[in-house]
Amino acid sequence: MSNRQLPLVLDVALVCACLLGLSLCPAALARASLYSDLPTMPKWQIGQTSTAGPELGASDYVPLDAAKKVVLLDVPGPGQVVRIWLTVATKDEQWGRALVLRAYWDGEQSPSVQAPLRDFFTGPFGEYHDNPNLLIGMASQGYYCSAPMPFAAHARIEVQNDSTLSIPKFFYQVSYQKLAGLPPDTLYFHSAWRRSNPVPQGSSFTVAEVKGKGRFLGCSVSLRGFASEPGFLEGDEAFYIDDLSKPAFVGTGVEDYFNCAWYFKGGPITAPLHGCTMKDDANTRYGAYRFHLDDAPAFQSYFRMTLGHGESNQERADYSAVSYWYQQEPHAPPPDLPSFDKRVPPPPSRPPAVAQEGKAAAILERIKKEEQARKPWRLALPIIAGAAGIILIGFLLRALLRPRSR
């Protein structure tokens, strides 16, 4: 190989290695696509609304009184929301489900987004748990959403306080792109919250149900059982795509859908597109999330996702979920949001703990013991085979070396 050919070979090898690395890491692939237009001049201007005062050093928050709401964004289109950030200062421990996030696109009367605030940002049971993922999460007591939210004519985002307590300090920032127009096939961002306590016996819990054309982005769930073991995790997820009569595909277990296993053994854990935000074995409470990129279910007219609670949907459980998806407008109204007192989860009966692994650990421990029980035989077999071989060789040598009679 000539010296001139060597740099070309190295360049080709480097490109192949990069492509292989991206193909093995969906998060890296997602980031690569996000970063691909960085060297180009943007075709948009950025705009921002926030609680910051007109002067530097002014108060950067607003109060949010009981039964009142604050408007985070109210701007004409076309445009695209690219960042929502907020935080709250209050002594109210239930504010995570007392505050409700709503978003309206293009002057619609029915909200496209409606969910308790902390649950929307992947907080299980309206609680705070660090989750610095790629799209919608929480970090260092800040709440953020980077999922793009396009709008053609108008965008309005608001937060309402359904509690009887006031929020002393509410901070927010919303960044949006000012665009010349939207592509004709643009899908609009949607989100809804559902809860079933308890989930009906014999029926799966509906995580999402959409009428229209679009793609599913993902969900964040809060799962609580009533037994000492999380047997409800033996249920499966199912996806119905354009056919209400039968699922397009079914999974192998609740925690499996969230790319975890063995009842979230070893959790909690957060990753760019999936994770377990809460693992409270003492109270059989679990929180998990997953977002879909290249594996997003696409639908033309109807979509539904369900989660089971036990192998035959027999386990008693309290399920709630925030679903995220994109679809063409118009959309069906979101499910009615229960009153604040019915949204608040019961407090844990025991101190939260992840020390016990429950049934999953028992299964793994049994497998381990079975493996250990087989190890003595595995050691004995080579010894026995070796001894037998030595004896056989001894007989052969004796036969060969024995003097022959004349």
C-alpha positions as a Python dict, from the first residue, in 0.01 Angstrom:
ca = {
    (1, 'M'): (0, 0, 0),
    (2, 'S'): (139, 341, -97),
    (3, 'N'): (173, 630, 146),
    (4, 'R'): (-89, 822, -54),
    (5, 'Q'): (-346, 547, -10),
    (6, 'L'): (-297, 519, 367),
    (7, 'P'): (-477, 846, 466),
    (8, 'L'): (-774, 751, 246),
    (9, 'V'): (-798, 410, 411),
    (10, 'L'): (-782, 567, 756),
    (11, 'D'): (-1057, 816, 665),
    (12, 'V'): (-1282, 537, 538),
    (13, 'A'): (-1216, 333, 853),
    (14, 'L'): (-1299, 633, 1073),
    (15, 'V'): (-1627, 697, 890),
    (16, 'C'): (-1724, 329, 916),
    (17, 'A'): (-1646, 326, 1288),
    (18, 'C'): (-1857, 637, 1345),
    (19, 'L'): (-2150, 494, 1149),
    (20, 'L'): (-2125, 167, 1343),
    (21, 'G'): (-2121, 354, 1674),
    (22, 'L'): (-2427, 558, 1577),
    (23, 'S'): (-2616, 250, 1463),
    (24, 'L'): (-2550, 86, 1797),
    (25, 'C'): (-2662, 387, 2000),
    (26, 'P'): (-3006, 538, 1923),
    (27, 'A'): (-2938, 831, 2155),
    (28, 'A'): (-2618, 914, 1968),
    (29, 'L'): (-2805, 886, 1638),
    (30, 'A'): (-3072, 1121, 1768),
    (31, 'R'): (-2813, 1373, 1878),
    (32, 'A'): (-2631, 1342, 1546),
    (33, 'S'): (-2950, 1436, 1361),
    (34, 'L'): (-3009, 1726, 1600),
    (35, 'Y'): (-2657, 1856, 1546),
    (36, 'S'): (-2646, 1805, 1169),
    (37, 'D'): (-2765, 2159, 1088),
    (38, 'L'): (-2539, 2341, 1335),
    (39, 'P'): (-2298, 2466, 1063),
    (40, 'T'): (-2589, 2618, 863),
    (41, 'M'): (-2751, 2958, 904),
    (42, 'P'): (-3086, 2914, 1084),
    (43, 'K'): (-3402, 2993, 891),
    (44, 'W'): (-3572, 3107, 1208),
    (45, 'Q'): (-3540, 3371, 1476),
    (46, 'I'): (-3562, 3267, 1840),
    (47, 'G'): (-3812, 3421, 2077),
    (48, 'Q'): (-3856, 3376, 2452),
    (49, 'T'): (-4106, 3451, 2724),
    (50, 'S'): (-4022, 3427, 3092),
    (51, 'T'): (-4091, 3559, 3441),
    (52, 'A'): (-3786, 3784, 3420),
    (53, 'G'): (-3856, 4152, 3482),
    (54, 'P'): (-3773, 4424, 3228),
    (55, 'E'): (-3464, 4521, 3426),
    (56, 'L'): (-3168, 4312, 3531),
    (57, 'G'): (-3183, 4216, 3896),
    (58, 'A'): (-3561, 4247, 3914),
    (59, 'S'): (-3768, 3966, 4063),
    (60, 'D'): (-3766, 3669, 3828),
    (61, 'Y'): (-4081, 3496, 3947),
    (62, 'V'): (-4454, 3542, 3977),
    (63, 'P'): (-4695, 3416, 4246),
    (64, 'L'): (-4953, 3159, 4146),
    (65, 'D'): (-5253, 3193, 4370),
    (66, 'A'): (-5500, 2915, 4447),
    (67, 'A'): (-5757, 2857, 4170),
    (68, 'K'): (-5562, 3089, 3939),
    (69, 'K'): (-5349, 3035, 3631),
    (70, 'V'): (-5043, 3189, 3474),
    (71, 'V'): (-4990, 3214, 3096),
    (72, 'L'): (-4642, 3101, 2996),
    (73, 'L'): (-4675, 3168, 2623),
    (74, 'D'): (-4927, 3353, 2404),
    (75, 'V'): (-4780, 3429, 2061),
    (76, 'P'): (-4889, 3426, 1696),
    (77, 'G'): (-4754, 3175, 1447),
    (78, 'P'): (-4612, 3018, 1254),
    (79, 'G'): (-4355, 2889, 1494),
    (80, 'Q'): (-4231, 2603, 1706),
    (81, 'V'): (-4182, 2577, 2081),
    (82, 'V'): (-3839, 2422, 2141),
    (83, 'R'): (-3791, 2458, 2516),
    (84, 'I'): (-4005, 2480, 2826),
    (85, 'W'): (-3833, 2525, 3162),
    (86, 'L'): (-3982, 2601, 3500),
    (87, 'T'): (-3937, 2558, 3871),
    (88, 'V'): (-4146, 2620, 4182),
    (89, 'A'): (-4078, 2740, 4536),
    (90, 'T'): (-4347, 2628, 4780),
    (91, 'K'): (-4402, 2428, 5098),
    (92, 'D'): (-4704, 2253, 4948),
    (93, 'E'): (-4599, 1888, 4909),
    (94, 'Q'): (-4886, 1811, 4671),
    (95, 'W'): (-4822, 2082, 4415),
    (96, 'G'): (-4692, 1826, 4161),
    (97, 'R'): (-5048, 1716, 4086),
    (98, 'A'): (-5219, 2039, 4196),
    (99, 'L'): (-5069, 2236, 3906),
    (100, 'V'): (-5196, 2148, 3559),
    (101, 'L'): (-5010, 2217, 3235),
    (102, 'R'): (-5221, 2294, 2927),
    (103, 'A'): (-5130, 2392, 2570),
    (104, 'Y'): (-5354, 2510, 2286),
    (105, 'W'): (-5249, 2531, 1922),
    (106, 'D'): (-5401, 2756, 1655),
    (107, 'G'): (-5690, 2885, 1864),
    (108, 'E'): (-5843, 2546, 1945),
    (109, 'Q'): (-6092, 2523, 2233),
    (110, 'S'): (-5987, 2176, 2350),
    (111, 'P'): (-5630, 2157, 2486),
    (112, 'S'): (-5375, 1949, 2299),
    (113, 'V'): (-5177, 1911, 2623),
    (114, 'Q'): (-5339, 1849, 2960),
    (115, 'A'): (-5155, 1683, 3249),
    (116, 'P'): (-5054, 1736, 3611),
    (117, 'L'): (-4733, 1932, 3596),
    (118, 'R'): (-4483, 1701, 3764),
    (119, 'D'): (-4627, 1392, 3595),
    (120, 'F'): (-4585, 1563, 3258),
    (121, 'F'): (-4214, 1605, 3333),
    (122, 'T'): (-4190, 1229, 3415),
    (123, 'G'): (-4231, 1269, 3792),
    (124, 'P'): (-4394, 948, 3925),
    (125, 'F'): (-4692, 1005, 4156),
    (126, 'G'): (-4639, 1379, 4122),
    (127, 'E'): (-4303, 1353, 4300),
    (128, 'Y'): (-3959, 1483, 4208),
    (129, 'H'): (-3698, 1232, 4093),
    (130, 'D'): (-3390, 1331, 3891),
    (131, 'N'): (-3432, 1228, 3528),
    (132, 'P'): (-3199, 1415, 3288),
    (133, 'N'): (-3316, 1239, 2972),
    (134, 'L'): (-3312, 1364, 2616),
    (135, 'L'): (-3664, 1504, 2572),
    (136, 'I'): (-3877, 1562, 2883),
    (137, 'G'): (-3735, 1540, 3234),
    (138, 'M'): (-3616, 1690, 3561),
    (139, 'A'): (-3270, 1798, 3671),
    (140, 'S'): (-3155, 1973, 3990),
    (141, 'Q'): (-3513, 2078, 4075),
    (142, 'G'): (-3565, 2221, 3726),
    (143, 'Y'): (-3832, 2086, 3489),
    (144, 'Y'): (-3772, 2092, 3114),
    (145, 'C'): (-3919, 1982, 2782),
    (146, 'S'): (-3724, 1985, 2455),
    (147, 'A'): (-3983, 1805, 2243),
    (148, 'P'): (-4062, 2032, 1942),
    (149, 'M'): (-4416, 2176, 1942),
    (150, 'P'): (-4505, 2341, 1608),
    (151, 'F'): (-4800, 2574, 1556),
    (152, 'A'): (-4930, 2748, 1243),
    (153, 'A'): (-5137, 3042, 1367),
    (154, 'H'): (-5114, 3069, 1746),
    (155, 'A'): (-4969, 2906, 2058),
    (156, 'R'): (-5089, 2937, 2416),
    (157, 'I'): (-4936, 2752, 2713),
    (158, 'E'): (-5064, 2796, 3067),
    (159, 'V'): (-5041, 2645, 3415),
    (160, 'Q'): (-5337, 2639, 3653),
    (161, 'N'): (-5327, 2594, 4030),
    (162, 'D'): (-5609, 2363, 4142),
    (163, 'S'): (-5494, 2362, 4504),
    (164, 'T'): (-5631, 2567, 4792),
    (165, 'L'): (-5275, 2680, 4862),
    (166, 'S'): (-5091, 2953, 4677),
    (167, 'I'): (-4750, 2910, 4514),
    (168, 'P'): (-4525, 3195, 4640),
    (169, 'K'): (-4271, 3175, 4359),
    (170, 'F'): (-4323, 3035, 4010),
    (171, 'F'): (-4040, 3066, 3756),
    (172, 'Y'): (-4054, 2982, 3384),
    (173, 'Q'): (-3885, 3028, 3047),
    (174, 'V'): (-4032, 2927, 2711),
    (175, 'S'): (-3823, 2943, 2393),
    (176, 'Y'): (-3980, 2925, 2048),
    (177, 'Q'): (-3871, 2958, 1687),
    (178, 'K'): (-4036, 3216, 1463),
    (179, 'L'): (-4089, 3046, 1127),
    (180, 'A'): (-4197, 3153, 778),
    (181, 'G'): (-4435, 2857, 756),
    (182, 'L'): (-4491, 2490, 838),
    (183, 'P'): (-4466, 2191, 603),
    (184, 'P'): (-4809, 2060, 491),
    (185, 'D'): (-4757, 1727, 668),
    (186, 'T'): (-4672, 1881, 1008),
    (187, 'L'): (-4787, 1686, 1313),
    (188, 'Y'): (-4882, 1866, 1635),
    (189, 'F'): (-4760, 1773, 1982),
    (190, 'H'): (-5016, 1624, 2223),
    (191, 'S'): (-5014, 1488, 2576),
    (192, 'A'): (-5277, 1352, 2814),
    (193, 'W'): (-5294, 1208, 3167),
    (194, 'R'): (-5499, 907, 3271),
    (195, 'R'): (-5548, 728, 3600),
    (196, 'S'): (-5735, 417, 3707),
    (197, 'N'): (-5747, 330, 4079),
    (198, 'P'): (-5788, 44, 4090),
    (199, 'V'): (-5750, -85, 3736),
    (200, 'P'): (-6062, -298, 3661),
    (201, 'Q'): (-6015, -671, 3703),
    (202, 'G'): (-5981, -850, 3371),
    (203, 'S'): (-5907, -531, 3175),
    (204, 'S'): (-5582, -364, 3078),
    (205, 'F'): (-5501, -5, 3164),
    (206, 'T'): (-5524, 240, 2873),
    (207, 'V'): (-5204, 444, 2855),
    (208, 'A'): (-5296, 629, 2536),
    (209, 'E'): (-5587, 638, 2292),
    (210, 'V'): (-5571, 857, 1982),
    (211, 'K'): (-5809, 915, 1693),
    (212, 'G'): (-5643, 1053, 1385),
    (213, 'K'): (-5317, 1025, 1194),
    (214, 'G'): (-4983, 1049, 1366),
    (215, 'R'): (-4702, 881, 1559),
    (216, 'F'): (-4661, 779, 1923),
    (217, 'L'): (-4376, 949, 2110),
    (218, 'G'): (-4386, 765, 2443),
    (219, 'C'): (-4516, 767, 2798),
    (220, 'S'): (-4431, 812, 3165),
    (221, 'V'): (-4611, 588, 3412),
    (222, 'S'): (-4675, 561, 3788),
    (223, 'L'): (-4750, 205, 3901),
    (224, 'R'): (-4861, 97, 4249),
    (225, 'G'): (-4965, -246, 4372),
    (226, 'F'): (-5165, -347, 4678),
    (227, 'A'): (-4982, -672, 4754),
    (228, 'S'): (-4638, -726, 4907),
    (229, 'E'): (-4498, -844, 4573),
    (230, 'P'): (-4518, -655, 4241),
    (231, 'G'): (-4703, -931, 4059),
    (232, 'F'): (-4883, -670, 3849),
    (233, 'L'): (-4560, -626, 3653),
    (234, 'E'): (-4628, -967, 3497),
    (235, 'G'): (-4875, -790, 3269),
    (236, 'D'): (-4782, -702, 2911),
    (237, 'E'): (-4798, -391, 2696),
    (238, 'A'): (-5008, -404, 2381),
    (239, 'F'): (-5030, -170, 2082),
    (240, 'Y'): (-5341, -138, 1868),
    (241, 'I'): (-5267, 32, 1537),
    (242, 'D'): (-5561, 120, 1307),
    (243, 'D'): (-5746, -190, 1431),
    (244, 'L'): (-5943, -193, 1755),
    (245, 'S'): (-6015, -567, 1742),
    (246, 'K'): (-5664, -703, 1798),
    (247, 'P'): (-5321, -570, 1897),
    (248, 'A'): (-5057, -519, 1630),
    (249, 'F'): (-4799, -658, 1877),
    (250, 'V'): (-4769, -752, 2243),
    (251, 'G'): (-4470, -730, 2476),
    (252, 'T'): (-4325, -966, 2738),
    (253, 'G'): (-4378, -769, 3059),
    (254, 'V'): (-4445, -422, 3197),
    (255, 'E'): (-4086, -345, 3297),
    (256, 'D'): (-3957, -505, 2975),
    (257, 'Y'): (-4131, -235, 2770),
    (258, 'F'): (-3921, 26, 2952),
    (259, 'N'): (-3601, -161, 2853),
    (260, 'C'): (-3561, -292, 3209),
    (261, 'A'): (-3605, -643, 3352),
    (262, 'W'): (-3665, -854, 3661),
    (263, 'Y'): (-3904, -605, 3821),
    (264, 'F'): (-3662, -316, 3761),
    (265, 'K'): (-3383, -501, 3942),
    (266, 'G'): (-3090, -272, 4017),
    (267, 'G'): (-3296, 44, 3953),
    (268, 'P'): (-3368, 324, 3956),
    (269, 'I'): (-3185, 428, 3641),
    (270, 'T'): (-3219, 704, 3382),
    (271, 'A'): (-3108, 696, 3019),
    (272, 'P'): (-3163, 930, 2721),
    (273, 'L'): (-3480, 754, 2603),
    (274, 'H'): (-3590, 519, 2881),
    (275, 'G'): (-3554, 449, 3249),
    (276, 'C'): (-3693, 371, 3592),
    (277, 'T'): (-3733, 690, 3796),
    (278, 'M'): (-3875, 523, 4109),
    (279, 'K'): (-3820, 177, 4256),
    (280, 'D'): (-3994, 154, 4592),
    (281, 'D'): (-4022, -218, 4668),
    (282, 'A'): (-4139, -157, 5023),
    (283, 'N'): (-4460, 1, 4892),
    (284, 'T'): (-4461, -172, 4549),
    (285, 'R'): (-4445, 167, 4375),
    (286, 'Y'): (-4260, 216, 4047),
    (287, 'G'): (-4212, 497, 3797),
    (288, 'A'): (-4080, 451, 3444),
    (289, 'Y'): (-4065, 625, 3107),
    (290, 'R'): (-3979, 551, 2745),
    (291, 'F'): (-3959, 762, 2429),
    (292, 'H'): (-3975, 631, 2070),
    (293, 'L'): (-3764, 762, 1782),
    (294, 'D'): (-3698, 517, 1500),
    (295, 'D'): (-3927, 261, 1666),
    (296, 'A'): (-4226, 496, 1692),
    (297, 'P'): (-4563, 330, 1619),
    (298, 'A'): (-4722, 522, 1330),
    (299, 'F'): (-5097, 517, 1274),
    (300, 'Q'): (-5337, 638, 1005),
    (301, 'S'): (-5666, 656, 1194),
    (302, 'Y'): (-5640, 504, 1542),
    (303, 'F'): (-5389, 416, 1811),
    (304, 'R'): (-5415, 265, 2155),
    (305, 'M'): (-5153, 146, 2405),
    (306, 'T'): (-5240, -63, 2711),
    (307, 'L'): (-5053, -205, 3010),
    (308, 'G'): (-5156, -521, 3190),
    (309, 'H'): (-5161, -577, 3566),
    (310, 'G'): (-5076, -944, 3614),
    (311, 'E'): (-5075, -1233, 3369),
    (312, 'S'): (-5455, -1228, 3350),
    (313, 'N'): (-5505, -867, 3458),
    (314, 'Q'): (-5602, -1002, 3799),
    (315, 'E'): (-5365, -807, 4025),
    (316, 'R'): (-5509, -509, 4212),
    (317, 'A'): (-5317, -196, 4112),
    (318, 'D'): (-5328, 182, 4083),
    (319, 'Y'): (-5201, 296, 3741),
    (320, 'S'): (-5157, 646, 3603),
    (321, 'A'): (-4975, 761, 3291),
    (322, 'V'): (-4885, 1063, 3083),
    (323, 'S'): (-4877, 982, 2711),
    (324, 'Y'): (-4702, 1189, 2444),
    (325, 'W'): (-4772, 1177, 2071),
    (326, 'Y'): (-4786, 1377, 1748),
    (327, 'Q'): (-5091, 1389, 1525),
    (328, 'Q'): (-5266, 1592, 1260),
    (329, 'E'): (-5539, 1826, 1380),
    (330, 'P'): (-5820, 1823, 1470),
    (331, 'H'): (-5784, 1601, 1777),
    (332, 'A'): (-6039, 1437, 2002),
    (333, 'P'): (-6085, 1606, 2342),
    (334, 'P'): (-5849, 1469, 2609),
    (335, 'P'): (-5995, 1256, 2889),
    (336, 'D'): (-6153, 1453, 3170),
    (337, 'L'): (-5906, 1546, 3440),
    (338, 'P'): (-6019, 1429, 3786),
    (339, 'S'): (-6051, 1687, 4062),
    (340, 'F'): (-5738, 1763, 4260),
    (341, 'D'): (-5839, 1549, 4560),
    (342, 'K'): (-5880, 1247, 4330),
    (343, 'R'): (-5545, 1307, 4162),
    (344, 'V'): (-5345, 1300, 4484),
    (345, 'P'): (-5194, 954, 4547),
    (346, 'P'): (-5212, 798, 4894),
    (347, 'P'): (-4895, 841, 5101),
    (348, 'P'): (-4661, 541, 5128),
    (349, 'S'): (-4757, 313, 5417),
    (350, 'R'): (-4393, 218, 5475),
    (351, 'P'): (-4064, 405, 5445),
    (352, 'P'): (-3963, 388, 5077),
    (353, 'A'): (-3696, 126, 5020),
    (354, 'V'): (-3535, -65, 4739),
    (355, 'A'): (-3348, -312, 4960),
    (356, 'Q'): (-3571, -607, 4880),
    (357, 'E'): (-3594, -728, 4525),
    (358, 'G'): (-3897, -947, 4585),
    (359, 'K'): (-4011, -1218, 4348),
    (360, 'A'): (-3763, -1130, 4073),
    (361, 'A'): (-3473, -1168, 4316),
    (362, 'A'): (-3608, -1503, 4432),
    (363, 'I'): (-3615, -1626, 4072),
    (364, 'L'): (-3260, -1510, 4008),
    (365, 'E'): (-3143, -1659, 4338),
    (366, 'R'): (-3295, -1996, 4249),
    (367, 'I'): (-3120, -1990, 3910),
    (368, 'K'): (-2794, -1906, 4086),
    (369, 'K'): (-2833, -2195, 4331),
    (370, 'E'): (-2913, -2436, 4048),
    (371, 'E'): (-2600, -2323, 3868),
    (372, 'Q'): (-2393, -2371, 4183),
    (373, 'A'): (-2545, -2714, 4239),
    (374, 'R'): (-2430, -2819, 3894),
    (375, 'K'): (-2075, -2693, 3941),
    (376, 'P'): (-1947, -2995, 4148),
    (377, 'W'): (-2060, -3228, 3872),
    (378, 'R'): (-1891, -3009, 3615),
    (379, 'L'): (-1567, -3039, 3811),
    (380, 'A'): (-1608, -3410, 3876),
    (381, 'L'): (-1670, -3509, 3515),
    (382, 'P'): (-1325, -3405, 3384),
    (383, 'I'): (-1158, -3581, 3680),
    (384, 'I'): (-1353, -3901, 3619),
    (385, 'A'): (-1289, -3884, 3246),
    (386, 'G'): (-918, -3820, 3308),
    (387, 'A'): (-891, -4112, 3553),
    (388, 'A'): (-1068, -4341, 3310),
    (389, 'G'): (-831, -4232, 3034),
    (390, 'I'): (-524, -4301, 3251),
    (391, 'I'): (-653, -4648, 3341),
    (392, 'L'): (-724, -4724, 2976),
    (393, 'I'): (-378, -4609, 2873),
    (394, 'G'): (-231, -4824, 3151),
    (395, 'F'): (-408, -5133, 3021),
    (396, 'L'): (-290, -5061, 2668),
    (397, 'L'): (70, -5012, 2778),
    (398, 'R'): (58, -5329, 2988),
    (399, 'A'): (-72, -5522, 2691),
    (400, 'L'): (197, -5388, 2464),
    (401, 'L'): (486, -5435, 2707),
    (402, 'R'): (386, -5782, 2836),
    (403, 'P'): (636, -6044, 2719),
    (404, 'R'): (494, -6276, 2460),
    (405, 'S'): (503, -6648, 2537),
    (406, 'R'): (678, -6874, 2281),
}
